[in-house]
Amino acid sequence: MEAGKRIVVKVGTSTLTRDSGSLNLRSMEHLVRVLADLSGGGHEIILVTSGAISVGTARLGLPERPKELRKKQAAAAVGQCRMMHIYDKLFSEYNRTMAQILLTGDDVEDPERAAHLRSTFSALLELGVIPVVNENDSVSSAEIETGHHKILGDNDTLSAIVASLCQANLLVLLSDIDGLFDADPRTHPEAKLLHRVTELTPEILEMAGGAGTWRGTGGMATKLSAARIAMEAGCDMVITNGQRPEDLYGILEGRDVGTRFVAGNS
């Protein structure tokens, strides 16, 4: 396995939490163990994590995800604190240090702030720290409110922007599906998994269907949007199933795991 790659890994809410919204500690521990091992093997790891609102909702004992924006943002603040505490504990058990970075659209759109952000990521990675990134839902409504100007808007897009900003070699989206199929595998059992995509053709984009076709914010459509950002930045992107974080080893070895969107001549 080639060492020294800069890898952004995005993990979705469905991988991190149970149906009740509480944290799935087994899944988190499994993911952290693999990321810590890759970090120890010489790779630079950035983790983009979802789940703050879901975890906060469960932590507050609310019967359902809040509908009111201010209460969603309050739940995000509670959930973010809970998640970072557990990530820190788990990474520490594998002798890795993590840092929290919360972003809003303004942070990546403004050139000066983006330059400072790039420097911060660079310094953390040089120090062997694993940055753990999320959108700052407590002050940004881009993801949890619709109908307004969006820069980030979902963590698939956020992870692609982070990968571009940090000049990552690889972006991996850990989702609740195995990759991009030529039809929705949940309604078409004969659907085939595409292992390599070299161009986002109209036919490929059509396979995503509309927003919310599959679970997650925006479903496959947002993942293809993220692929476009990553590929234009010269970064390969892979979609694979978050229930198997050990697939990251195979992805780094170049195996056909999930769907790889190939940037340029990589």
C-alpha positions in Angstrom: 0.0 0.0 0.0 1.4 3.3 -1.1 2.1 5.5 2.0 1.9 9.3 2.4 -1.5 10.0 0.8 -3.7 12.8 2.1 -7.2 11.3 2.5 -10.5 12.9 3.4 -13.1 10.5 4.7 -16.7 11.5 5.1 -19.0 9.4 7.3 -22.8 9.8 7.2 -25.4 10.0 10.0 -26.8 6.5 9.0 -23.4 4.9 9.7 -22.8 6.8 13.0 -26.2 6.5 14.6 -28.9 3.9 15.3 -32.5 4.4 14.2 -33.2 6.0 17.6 -30.6 8.7 16.9 -28.2 7.6 19.6 -24.6 7.0 18.7 -23.6 3.6 17.3 -20.5 3.2 19.4 -19.5 -0.1 17.7 -19.5 1.6 14.2 -17.6 4.6 15.5 -15.0 2.5 17.2 -14.6 0.4 14.1 -14.1 3.5 11.9 -11.7 5.2 14.3 -9.6 2.0 14.6 -9.1 1.9 10.8 -8.4 5.6 10.5 -5.9 5.5 13.4 -4.2 2.6 11.7 -3.9 4.4 8.4 -2.6 7.5 10.2 0.0 5.4 11.9 0.9 4.0 8.5 1.9 7.4 7.3 -1.3 8.7 5.7 -2.7 12.1 6.5 -6.3 11.7 7.5 -9.1 14.2 7.6 -12.5 13.0 8.9 -15.7 14.9 7.9 -18.5 13.7 10.2 -22.3 14.1 10.2 -24.7 13.3 13.0 -24.7 16.2 15.4 -28.5 17.0 15.1 -29.5 13.4 15.4 -27.2 12.7 18.4 -28.3 16.0 20.1 -32.0 15.1 19.6 -31.4 11.7 21.3 -29.2 13.3 24.0 -31.9 15.8 24.9 -34.6 13.1 25.1 -36.7 14.7 22.4 -39.3 12.4 20.8 -38.3 13.5 17.2 -35.9 15.7 15.3 -36.9 19.3 15.9 -38.7 21.1 13.1 -38.0 24.6 14.3 -34.6 26.0 13.1 -33.4 27.3 16.5 -34.1 24.0 18.2 -32.4 22.1 15.4 -29.4 24.3 16.0 -29.6 23.8 19.7 -29.7 20.0 19.1 -26.6 20.4 16.9 -24.7 22.2 19.6 -25.5 19.4 22.1 -24.8 16.6 19.7 -21.5 18.1 18.4 -20.2 18.2 21.9 -21.2 14.6 22.6 -19.7 13.4 19.3 -16.3 15.2 19.8 -16.0 13.8 23.3 -16.4 10.2 22.0 -14.2 10.7 19.0 -11.4 12.2 21.2 -11.8 9.2 23.6 -11.6 6.6 20.8 -8.7 8.2 18.9 -6.8 8.6 22.2 -7.1 4.8 22.8 -5.2 4.3 19.6 -2.6 7.0 20.5 -3.8 9.5 17.9 -4.7 13.2 18.6 -7.7 14.8 16.9 -8.8 18.4 16.5 -12.3 19.8 15.9 -12.9 22.2 13.0 -16.4 23.6 12.4 -17.1 25.4 9.2 -19.6 27.7 7.6 -20.0 28.6 3.9 -18.3 32.0 4.6 -15.1 30.2 5.8 -14.6 28.5 2.5 -16.0 31.2 0.2 -13.9 34.2 1.5 -10.4 33.9 0.0 -8.6 35.2 3.1 -10.5 32.9 5.5 -10.0 30.0 3.2 -6.2 30.6 3.1 -6.1 30.7 6.9 -8.1 27.5 7.0 -5.8 25.8 4.6 -2.8 26.8 6.8 -4.5 25.4 9.9 -5.2 22.0 8.2 -1.6 22.0 6.9 -0.2 22.6 10.4 -2.4 20.0 12.0 -1.5 17.3 9.5 2.2 18.2 9.9 1.8 17.6 13.6 0.2 14.2 13.0 -3.2 15.4 14.2 -6.5 14.1 12.6 -8.8 17.0 12.0 -12.5 16.1 12.5 -14.7 18.5 10.5 -18.4 19.3 10.5 -20.6 22.1 9.3 -21.2 24.6 12.1 -25.0 23.9 12.3 -25.4 26.1 15.4 -24.7 29.2 13.3 -25.2 28.1 9.7 -28.5 27.1 8.3 -27.3 26.1 4.9 -27.8 22.3 5.4 -30.8 22.3 7.7 -32.9 25.0 6.1 -33.7 25.0 2.4 -34.5 27.7 -0.1 -31.6 30.0 0.7 -28.2 30.5 -0.9 -26.0 27.5 -0.1 -22.2 27.1 -0.2 -21.9 23.9 1.7 -25.4 22.6 2.2 -24.6 19.0 3.0 -21.5 17.1 4.3 -20.9 15.4 0.9 -20.3 18.8 -0.6 -18.4 20.0 2.5 -16.0 17.0 2.3 -15.3 17.7 -1.4 -14.6 21.3 -0.6 -12.3 20.3 2.2 -10.5 17.8 -0.1 -10.1 20.6 -2.7 -8.9 23.1 -0.1 -6.4 20.7 1.3 -5.3 19.3 -2.1 -6.1 15.8 -0.9 -5.2 12.8 -3.1 -8.4 10.9 -2.3 -11.9 11.5 -0.9 -14.0 8.6 0.4 -17.7 8.9 1.1 -18.8 6.3 3.6 -22.5 5.9 3.0 -25.3 3.5 3.5 -25.0 2.2 0.0 -22.2 0.3 -1.8 -21.7 2.8 -4.6 -23.3 4.2 -7.7 -25.6 1.7 -9.5 -27.2 1.9 -12.9 -30.6 1.9 -11.2 -31.9 2.2 -7.6 -30.9 -1.2 -6.1 -33.6 -1.0 -3.5 -36.3 -1.1 -6.2 -34.3 -2.8 -9.0 -32.6 -6.0 -7.7 -30.9 -6.5 -11.0 -29.1 -3.1 -10.8 -25.3 -3.2 -11.4 -22.7 -1.5 -9.4 -20.4 0.8 -11.4 -16.8 0.4 -10.2 -15.1 3.3 -12.2 -16.5 6.5 -13.5 -14.1 8.7 -15.6 -16.6 11.4 -16.7 -19.8 12.8 -15.2 -21.9 12.3 -18.4 -25.6 13.1 -18.6 -26.2 9.4 -18.4 -24.3 9.1 -15.1 -26.0 12.1 -13.6 -29.4 10.7 -14.6 -28.6 7.6 -12.5 -28.7 9.7 -9.4 -32.4 10.5 -9.7 -33.7 13.4 -7.7 -32.8 14.7 -4.3 -33.5 12.2 -1.5 -33.5 9.2 -3.9 -31.5 7.3 -1.3 -31.0 8.1 2.4 -29.0 11.1 3.5 -29.2 14.8 2.7 -30.0 14.9 -1.0 -29.1 11.2 -1.7 -26.9 10.3 -4.6 -27.4 13.6 -6.3 -25.2 15.4 -3.7 -22.6 12.7 -4.0 -22.3 13.3 -7.7 -22.1 17.0 -7.0 -19.2 16.3 -4.6 -17.6 14.1 -7.2 -17.6 17.0 -9.7 -15.8 19.3 -7.1 -13.2 16.6 -6.2 -12.5 15.6 -9.8 -12.1 19.2 -10.9 -9.5 19.6 -8.1 -7.6 16.5 -9.3 -8.8 14.3 -6.4 -10.2 10.8 -6.9 -13.5 10.1 -5.0 -14.9 6.8 -3.9 -18.4 6.0 -2.6 -18.5 2.8 -0.5 -20.5 1.3 2.4 -19.8 2.8 5.8 -20.6 -0.5 7.5 -17.2 -1.7 6.2 -14.6 0.9 7.0 -11.9 -1.7 6.5 -12.7 -1.3 2.7 -10.4 1.8 3.0 -7.4 -0.6 2.9 -8.6 -2.0 -0.4 -9.4 1.4 -1.8 -5.9 2.6 -1.1 -4.5 -0.5 -2.8 -6.5 0.4 -5.9 -9.0 -2.5 -5.7 -12.5 -2.3 -7.2 -14.3 -1.3 -4.0 -17.4 0.8 -4.3 -17.5 3.4 -7.1 -14.3 5.3 -7.9 -14.7 8.6 -9.7 -11.3 9.1 -11.4 -9.8 12.6 -11.7 -7.9 13.4 -14.8 -5.3 10.8 -15.7 -5.1 9.1 -12.2 
